[in-house]
Amino acid sequence: MVPGHFGLAAGVKSQVPSAPLWALMLATHWLDVVFVPLFLLGIETITPINPANPNAYGGGVIHAIYTHSLVGALLLSALAGGLAWLRWGRLVGVTIGLVAFSHWLLDLIVHYPDLPILPGNIGNLPLLGFGLWGLPTVAAFVELALVLGGAYLYYRSATALPIEPPLDPARQRRRVYTATGVVTALMLVSFVTTVLGIG
Ligand SMILES: [Zn+2]
């Protein structure tokens, strides 16, 4: 669920304007960013449900047993939040930490039961995941709602910004339309490629 995570980041930007948008976008994917090297090393893996169509939307059981374990996600989110706190202060730090952990919560909704509680699935505790990917149309709709909701909140907060003296209102409006358009277009491209299984 890449586009859904981005949608959430855009929505949070509207609530905490001092948090840089790139940092929020990175934070929503932080767990997946750490997943990539572990995946390349073969430590975390993905098993396609239908081997004939391995890239199908939501068509994988993901064994991200460290990055996507509940405790691992909490630790990685605390790390991201701590770094952001040092750089931008408490409000942005706490926001980044929560946004990073929101990735796990959104994944929990769509993933098949493949999310362990402890890193490495120590103790073989029950695996978590509500499996909404089993209903791809519903899952895609939830993602689209996150994207459009995030884009709307982003647009609304950007238009509410006070006009800065060197900018005339028309130019500022153009900037808002451009920024919203770029962010929304990127999220929609990500949505289409994800749902088509080519992303
Ligand atoms: Zn993930």
Residues whose N, C-alpha, C, O or C-beta is under 5 A from the ligand:
A	BS01	ZN	D32 D107
